[in-house]
Amino acid sequence: MALVTSKDMFAKALNSDYAVGAFNVNNMEIIQGIVEAAQQENAPLILQVSAGARKYAKPAYLIKLVEAAIIDTGVDVCLHLDHGADFEICKKCVDDGFTSVMIDGSKHPFEENIKMTKEVVEYAHAHGVVVEAELGKLAGIEDAVNVSARDATFTVPEEAAEFVEKTGVDSLAVAIGTSHGAYKFKGDPQLDFERLKAIRKLIPETPLVLHGASTVLPEFVAKCNEYGGNIPGAKGVPEEMIKEAAKYGVCKVNIDTDLRLAMTAEIRKFLMENPEEFDPRKYLGPARDAIKGMVAHKIKNVLGASNKR
């Protein structure tokens, strides 16, 4: 039981039909629910920390909570920095004990993205840490990431091959039609699987990453709205599309919005049904259980990662 990199996880997943779940964490209950689900399903696990999580909970707290979860469950965890904005934050996380970092230079010109990524790769690899980068831009909003649909661009396969060769990056997040947040699609959900296949063909040994891959499960949206919420028209990536992506080199699937919806739905329900209660443990406990159930469902029925640890 330890903090580990994603290297062995991805090596096993790369030529299979399953993917590793990468779940965003913000507090103790979220961490507990996710790790207990991975323990139950005997699944590989990545816990990731965004800019918003670092600001809200502070890295020192999150790192110690993850270490405690490892001790409690015996589950190996890859601790990953999600959407690192520059070399300095990536270096800080490497120095703090993260085992994986993402440098997100996707908003910069191609050559600048290569330069930023290569600098992080050199530092991280010297310290035994793996690196994820991103090529192409996903629309949507997630913490500090805010990209309009107009500015979103899909990953160009030939550029992906050049990028990996010049940077030595360990995994690559690609843009094929997913987006951050709860409002991913206005019409019918569509992902560009032909583009994904073309990328895989050019860089068959590089694990690919799918950001913005929450399903926005209708039952949680409905429960939020039933108990006082206002989330009309939310629509995510259908689970069948996630399963399909895992067949073409996608080894890591990022999930955040579904965690937020599961937790918020349960808290809203409890507080509305129990207006006299003011003990946080009374509503955070059921919220933790909701996260555990949702994550177990993702691991088993969507990612296909049960018993792959």
VEXVOSE-131271 format. One record per residue (C-alpha): residue number from 1; residue in three letters; x, y, z. Coordinates in nm, 3 decimals, always signed. Each point is the difference from the previous one (the first is absolute). Last residue first. Layout:
<recs>
zavo / zake / east / north / up
NUM / Ala / X / Y / Z .
...
</recs>
This chain:
<recs>
zavo / zake / east / north / up
309 / Arg / -0.543 / -0.373 / -0.962 .
308 / Lys / -0.217 / -0.118 / -0.289 .
307 / Asn / -0.266 / -0.172 / +0.215 .
306 / Ser / -0.264 / +0.256 / -0.107 .
305 / Ala / +0.129 / +0.234 / -0.270 .
304 / Gly / -0.280 / -0.027 / -0.257 .
303 / Leu / -0.012 / +0.379 / -0.025 .
302 / Val / -0.379 / +0.019 / -0.034 .
301 / Asn / -0.162 / -0.284 / +0.195 .
300 / Lys / +0.250 / -0.092 / +0.271 .
299 / Ile / +0.205 / +0.314 / +0.058 .
298 / Lys / -0.286 / +0.241 / -0.071 .
297 / His / -0.245 / -0.191 / +0.220 .
296 / Ala / +0.254 / -0.015 / +0.284 .
295 / Val / +0.048 / +0.376 / -0.039 .
294 / Met / -0.377 / +0.062 / +0.027 .
293 / Gly / -0.040 / -0.221 / +0.304 .
292 / Lys / +0.297 / +0.149 / +0.183 .
291 / Ile / -0.114 / +0.354 / -0.083 .
290 / Ala / -0.348 / -0.072 / +0.135 .
289 / Asp / +0.150 / -0.150 / +0.318 .
288 / Arg / +0.203 / +0.318 / +0.055 .
287 / Ala / -0.315 / +0.209 / -0.042 .
286 / Pro / -0.179 / -0.224 / +0.251 .
285 / Gly / +0.276 / +0.075 / +0.254 .
284 / Leu / +0.021 / +0.370 / -0.088 .
283 / Tyr / -0.364 / +0.049 / +0.094 .
282 / Lys / +0.000 / -0.128 / +0.360 .
281 / Arg / +0.367 / +0.083 / +0.052 .
280 / Pro / -0.074 / +0.367 / -0.057 .
279 / Asp / -0.222 / +0.007 / +0.313 .
278 / Phe / -0.267 / +0.267 / -0.062 .
277 / Glu / -0.316 / -0.210 / -0.015 .
276 / Glu / -0.346 / +0.155 / +0.052 .
275 / Pro / -0.065 / +0.037 / -0.372 .
274 / Asn / +0.022 / -0.377 / -0.053 .
273 / Glu / -0.166 / -0.075 / -0.334 .
272 / Met / +0.132 / +0.315 / -0.165 .
271 / Leu / +0.343 / -0.041 / +0.155 .
270 / Phe / +0.028 / -0.366 / -0.096 .
269 / Lys / -0.110 / +0.047 / -0.361 .
268 / Arg / +0.229 / +0.296 / -0.060 .
267 / Ile / +0.296 / -0.189 / +0.148 .
266 / Glu / -0.069 / -0.305 / -0.215 .
265 / Ala / -0.030 / +0.201 / -0.320 .
264 / Thr / +0.311 / +0.204 / +0.082 .
263 / Met / +0.219 / -0.307 / +0.043 .
262 / Ala / -0.113 / -0.178 / -0.315 .
261 / Leu / +0.012 / +0.321 / -0.205 .
260 / Arg / +0.350 / +0.094 / +0.115 .
259 / Leu / +0.135 / -0.347 / -0.068 .
258 / Asp / -0.162 / -0.008 / -0.344 .
257 / Thr / +0.163 / +0.335 / -0.080 .
256 / Asp / +0.350 / -0.132 / +0.074 .
255 / Ile / +0.091 / -0.301 / -0.213 .
254 / Asn / +0.313 / -0.026 / -0.215 .
253 / Val / +0.049 / -0.317 / -0.207 .
252 / Lys / +0.348 / -0.144 / -0.031 .
251 / Cys / +0.111 / -0.281 / -0.235 .
250 / Val / -0.153 / +0.123 / -0.324 .
249 / Gly / +0.187 / -0.203 / -0.263 .
248 / Tyr / -0.279 / -0.083 / -0.240 .
247 / Lys / -0.219 / -0.257 / +0.175 .
246 / Ala / -0.039 / +0.222 / +0.308 .
245 / Ala / -0.178 / +0.255 / -0.220 .
244 / Glu / -0.285 / -0.246 / -0.062 .
243 / Lys / -0.065 / -0.048 / +0.372 .
242 / Ile / -0.010 / +0.377 / +0.046 .
241 / Met / -0.244 / +0.027 / -0.290 .
240 / Glu / -0.227 / -0.264 / +0.156 .
239 / Glu / -0.010 / +0.205 / +0.320 .
238 / Pro / -0.156 / +0.297 / -0.175 .
237 / Val / +0.205 / +0.321 / +0.037 .
236 / Gly / -0.190 / +0.268 / +0.190 .
235 / Lys / -0.323 / +0.201 / -0.013 .
234 / Ala / -0.136 / +0.268 / +0.233 .
233 / Gly / -0.321 / +0.149 / -0.140 .
232 / Pro / -0.123 / +0.161 / +0.320 .
231 / Ile / +0.212 / +0.004 / +0.317 .
230 / Asn / -0.203 / +0.196 / +0.255 .
229 / Gly / +0.009 / -0.177 / +0.335 .
228 / Gly / -0.269 / -0.002 / +0.267 .
227 / Tyr / -0.041 / -0.367 / +0.082 .
226 / Glu / -0.149 / -0.125 / -0.324 .
225 / Asn / +0.262 / +0.186 / -0.204 .
224 / Cys / +0.290 / -0.169 / +0.177 .
223 / Lys / -0.179 / -0.337 / -0.023 .
222 / Ala / -0.059 / +0.042 / -0.373 .
221 / Val / +0.364 / +0.093 / -0.063 .
220 / Phe / +0.109 / -0.301 / +0.206 .
219 / Glu / -0.230 / -0.238 / -0.188 .
218 / Pro / +0.104 / +0.146 / -0.335 .
217 / Leu / +0.368 / -0.095 / +0.041 .
216 / Val / +0.216 / +0.288 / -0.121 .
215 / Thr / +0.204 / -0.256 / -0.197 .
214 / Ser / +0.329 / +0.149 / +0.109 .
213 / Ala / +0.271 / -0.013 / -0.267 .
212 / Gly / +0.133 / +0.355 / -0.001 .
211 / His / +0.353 / -0.123 / -0.061 .
210 / Leu / +0.080 / -0.317 / -0.194 .
209 / Val / +0.361 / -0.109 / +0.022 .
208 / Leu / +0.214 / -0.194 / -0.247 .
207 / Pro / +0.276 / -0.243 / +0.090 .
206 / Thr / +0.286 / +0.025 / -0.253 .
205 / Glu / +0.123 / -0.323 / -0.157 .
204 / Pro / -0.228 / +0.016 / -0.305 .
203 / Ile / +0.103 / +0.357 / -0.094 .
202 / Leu / -0.095 / +0.033 / -0.370 .
201 / Lys / -0.276 / -0.264 / +0.002 .
200 / Arg / -0.138 / +0.127 / +0.330 .
199 / Ile / -0.037 / +0.351 / -0.139 .
198 / Ala / -0.183 / -0.131 / -0.306 .
197 / Lys / -0.231 / -0.211 / +0.217 .
196 / Leu / -0.083 / +0.303 / +0.215 .
195 / Arg / -0.075 / +0.207 / -0.310 .
194 / Glu / -0.232 / -0.272 / -0.127 .
193 / Phe / -0.160 / -0.010 / +0.346 .
192 / Asp / -0.107 / +0.365 / -0.021 .
191 / Leu / -0.243 / +0.011 / +0.292 .
190 / Gln / -0.366 / +0.093 / -0.032 .
189 / Pro / -0.269 / +0.073 / +0.257 .
188 / Asp / -0.333 / +0.097 / -0.161 .
187 / Gly / -0.081 / +0.367 / +0.036 .
186 / Lys / +0.117 / +0.259 / +0.252 .
185 / Phe / +0.292 / -0.206 / +0.126 .
184 / Lys / +0.244 / +0.025 / +0.291 .
183 / Tyr / -0.209 / +0.195 / +0.249 .
182 / Ala / +0.109 / -0.151 / +0.334 .
181 / Gly / +0.361 / +0.121 / -0.005 .
180 / His / +0.298 / -0.064 / -0.226 .
179 / Ser / -0.027 / -0.103 / -0.361 .
178 / Thr / +0.017 / -0.314 / -0.217 .
177 / Gly / +0.026 / +0.032 / -0.378 .
176 / Ile / +0.325 / -0.166 / -0.109 .
175 / Ala / +0.257 / +0.206 / +0.193 .
174 / Val / +0.298 / -0.208 / +0.108 .
173 / Ala / +0.179 / -0.035 / +0.332 .
172 / Leu / +0.344 / -0.153 / -0.055 .
171 / Ser / +0.199 / -0.240 / +0.213 .
170 / Asp / +0.368 / -0.049 / +0.091 .
169 / Val / +0.142 / +0.315 / -0.164 .
168 / Gly / +0.329 / -0.040 / -0.187 .
167 / Thr / -0.036 / +0.359 / -0.121 .
166 / Lys / +0.111 / -0.007 / -0.366 .
165 / Glu / -0.137 / -0.345 / -0.090 .
164 / Val / -0.326 / +0.051 / +0.187 .
163 / Phe / -0.064 / +0.335 / -0.169 .
162 / Glu / +0.086 / -0.126 / -0.348 .
161 / Ala / -0.244 / -0.289 / +0.032 .
160 / Ala / -0.273 / +0.224 / +0.142 .
159 / Glu / +0.058 / +0.253 / -0.277 .
158 / Glu / -0.065 / -0.269 / -0.259 .
157 / Pro / -0.323 / -0.101 / +0.177 .
156 / Val / -0.140 / +0.357 / +0.024 .
155 / Thr / -0.177 / +0.038 / +0.335 .
154 / Phe / -0.338 / +0.173 / -0.017 .
153 / Thr / -0.035 / +0.372 / +0.061 .
152 / Ala / -0.210 / +0.192 / +0.252 .
151 / Asp / +0.003 / +0.378 / -0.041 .
150 / Arg / -0.358 / +0.032 / -0.123 .
149 / Ala / -0.125 / -0.245 / +0.262 .
148 / Ser / +0.143 / +0.232 / +0.266 .
147 / Val / +0.287 / -0.117 / +0.220 .
146 / Asn / +0.012 / +0.050 / +0.377 .
145 / Val / +0.247 / -0.203 / +0.207 .
144 / Ala / +0.060 / +0.147 / +0.348 .
143 / Asp / -0.264 / -0.220 / +0.167 .
142 / Glu / -0.161 / -0.199 / -0.284 .
141 / Ile / -0.182 / +0.187 / -0.277 .
140 / Gly / -0.079 / -0.114 / -0.351 .
139 / Ala / +0.170 / -0.053 / -0.334 .
138 / Leu / +0.296 / -0.233 / -0.027 .
137 / Lys / +0.311 / +0.131 / -0.173 .
136 / Gly / +0.246 / -0.194 / -0.217 .
135 / Leu / +0.318 / -0.161 / +0.125 .
134 / Glu / +0.026 / -0.075 / +0.371 .
133 / Ala / +0.288 / -0.125 / +0.213 .
132 / Glu / +0.044 / -0.280 / +0.252 .
131 / Val / +0.327 / -0.053 / +0.188 .
130 / Val / +0.145 / -0.280 / +0.211 .
129 / Val / +0.205 / +0.048 / +0.319 .
128 / Gly / +0.328 / -0.176 / +0.082 .
127 / His / +0.181 / +0.318 / +0.104 .
126 / Ala / +0.211 / +0.043 / -0.314 .
125 / His / -0.313 / -0.087 / -0.196 .
124 / Ala / -0.181 / +0.296 / +0.155 .
123 / Tyr / +0.269 / +0.255 / -0.081 .
122 / Glu / +0.053 / -0.107 / -0.361 .
121 / Val / -0.371 / -0.047 / -0.063 .
120 / Val / -0.081 / +0.346 / +0.140 .
119 / Glu / +0.245 / +0.169 / -0.235 .
118 / Lys / -0.120 / -0.209 / -0.295 .
117 / Thr / -0.361 / +0.100 / +0.068 .
116 / Met / +0.073 / +0.371 / +0.003 .
115 / Lys / +0.204 / -0.015 / -0.323 .
114 / Ile / -0.254 / -0.218 / -0.180 .
113 / Asn / -0.287 / +0.228 / +0.102 .
112 / Glu / +0.201 / +0.299 / -0.124 .
111 / Glu / +0.049 / -0.173 / -0.336 .
110 / Phe / -0.373 / -0.072 / -0.035 .
109 / Pro / -0.122 / +0.347 / +0.098 .
108 / His / -0.133 / +0.029 / +0.356 .
107 / Lys / -0.344 / -0.094 / +0.132 .
106 / Ser / +0.096 / -0.367 / +0.000 .
105 / Gly / +0.292 / +0.055 / +0.237 .
104 / Asp / -0.150 / -0.217 / +0.271 .
103 / Ile / +0.279 / -0.163 / +0.198 .
102 / Met / -0.142 / -0.301 / +0.175 .
101 / Val / +0.179 / -0.155 / +0.293 .
100 / Ser / +0.045 / -0.353 / +0.132 .
99 / Thr / +0.148 / -0.145 / +0.319 .
98 / Phe / -0.077 / +0.300 / +0.220 .
97 / Gly / +0.246 / +0.020 / +0.290 .
96 / Asp / +0.028 / +0.369 / +0.084 .
95 / Asp / +0.304 / +0.049 / -0.225 .
94 / Val / -0.192 / -0.130 / -0.300 .
93 / Cys / -0.292 / +0.225 / +0.096 .
92 / Lys / +0.222 / +0.307 / +0.026 .
91 / Lys / +0.171 / -0.081 / -0.332 .
90 / Cys / -0.338 / -0.023 / -0.173 .
89 / Ile / -0.109 / +0.330 / +0.155 .
88 / Glu / +0.322 / +0.169 / -0.117 .
87 / Phe / +0.000 / -0.147 / -0.350 .
86 / Asp / -0.336 / +0.153 / -0.090 .
85 / Ala / -0.376 / -0.040 / +0.004 .
84 / Gly / -0.029 / -0.347 / +0.151 .
83 / His / -0.327 / -0.143 / -0.127 .
82 / Asp / -0.049 / -0.290 / +0.244 .
81 / Leu / +0.287 / -0.090 / +0.234 .
80 / His / -0.008 / -0.375 / +0.058 .
79 / Leu / +0.030 / -0.227 / +0.302 .
78 / Cys / +0.020 / -0.361 / -0.124 .
77 / Val / -0.150 / -0.218 / +0.270 .
76 / Asp / +0.075 / -0.351 / +0.125 .
75 / Val / -0.293 / -0.130 / +0.205 .
74 / Gly / +0.076 / -0.145 / +0.345 .
73 / Thr / -0.329 / +0.138 / +0.130 .
72 / Asp / +0.082 / +0.199 / +0.315 .
71 / Ile / +0.367 / +0.062 / -0.073 .
70 / Ile / -0.078 / +0.117 / -0.355 .
69 / Ala / -0.284 / +0.219 / +0.126 .
68 / Ala / +0.235 / +0.159 / +0.253 .
67 / Glu / +0.252 / +0.080 / -0.274 .
66 / Val / -0.279 / +0.159 / -0.204 .
65 / Leu / -0.104 / +0.210 / +0.300 .
64 / Lys / +0.362 / +0.100 / +0.056 .
63 / Ile / +0.038 / +0.115 / -0.360 .
62 / Leu / -0.330 / +0.188 / +0.009 .
61 / Tyr / +0.089 / +0.188 / +0.318 .
60 / Ala / +0.344 / +0.104 / -0.124 .
59 / Pro / -0.140 / +0.099 / -0.341 .
58 / Lys / -0.240 / +0.265 / +0.134 .
57 / Ala / -0.373 / -0.074 / +0.036 .
56 / Tyr / -0.160 / +0.277 / -0.206 .
55 / Lys / +0.292 / +0.143 / -0.200 .
54 / Arg / +0.151 / -0.337 / -0.082 .
53 / Ala / -0.346 / -0.135 / -0.084 .
52 / Gly / -0.068 / +0.290 / -0.236 .
51 / Ala / +0.333 / -0.047 / -0.175 .
50 / Ser / -0.086 / -0.366 / -0.049 .
49 / Val / +0.106 / -0.306 / +0.200 .
48 / Gln / -0.023 / -0.348 / -0.142 .
47 / Leu / -0.051 / -0.344 / +0.148 .
46 / Ile / +0.098 / -0.283 / -0.232 .
45 / Leu / -0.110 / -0.354 / +0.077 .
44 / Pro / +0.058 / -0.357 / -0.112 .
43 / Ala / -0.298 / -0.224 / +0.085 .
42 / Asn / -0.070 / -0.268 / +0.259 .
41 / Glu / -0.372 / +0.086 / -0.027 .
40 / Gln / -0.053 / +0.040 / +0.376 .
39 / Gln / +0.336 / +0.170 / +0.047 .
38 / Ala / -0.070 / +0.236 / -0.290 .
37 / Ala / -0.339 / +0.084 / +0.154 .
36 / Glu / +0.163 / +0.061 / +0.339 .
35 / Val / +0.251 / +0.230 / -0.170 .
34 / Ile / -0.272 / +0.210 / -0.163 .
33 / Gly / -0.223 / +0.034 / +0.304 .
32 / Gln / +0.288 / +0.079 / +0.235 .
31 / Ile / +0.147 / +0.265 / -0.229 .
30 / Ile / -0.336 / +0.173 / -0.045 .
29 / Glu / -0.063 / -0.008 / +0.373 .
28 / Met / +0.340 / +0.145 / +0.084 .
27 / Asn / -0.012 / +0.302 / -0.230 .
26 / Asn / +0.058 / +0.127 / -0.355 .
25 / Val / +0.080 / -0.298 / -0.221 .
24 / Asn / -0.018 / -0.046 / -0.377 .
23 / Phe / -0.032 / -0.358 / -0.127 .
22 / Ala / +0.224 / -0.166 / -0.257 .
21 / Gly / -0.151 / -0.335 / -0.100 .
20 / Val / +0.227 / -0.242 / -0.179 .
19 / Ala / -0.113 / -0.128 / -0.338 .
18 / Tyr / -0.112 / -0.336 / -0.139 .
17 / Asp / +0.009 / -0.169 / -0.342 .
16 / Ser / +0.359 / -0.121 / +0.008 .
15 / Asn / +0.316 / +0.102 / -0.179 .
14 / Leu / +0.071 / +0.310 / +0.207 .
13 / Ala / -0.158 / -0.112 / +0.329 .
12 / Lys / +0.290 / -0.205 / +0.137 .
11 / Ala / +0.267 / +0.254 / -0.097 .
10 / Phe / -0.230 / +0.277 / +0.124 .
9 / Met / -0.016 / -0.136 / +0.355 .
8 / Asp / +0.373 / -0.080 / -0.004 .
7 / Lys / +0.088 / +0.362 / -0.081 .
6 / Ser / -0.270 / +0.167 / +0.211 .
5 / Thr / +0.245 / +0.084 / +0.276 .
4 / Val / -0.029 / -0.140 / +0.351 .
3 / Leu / -0.093 / +0.123 / +0.346 .
2 / Ala / +0.008 / -0.308 / +0.217 .
1 / Met / -0.162 / -0.320 / +0.117 .
</recs>
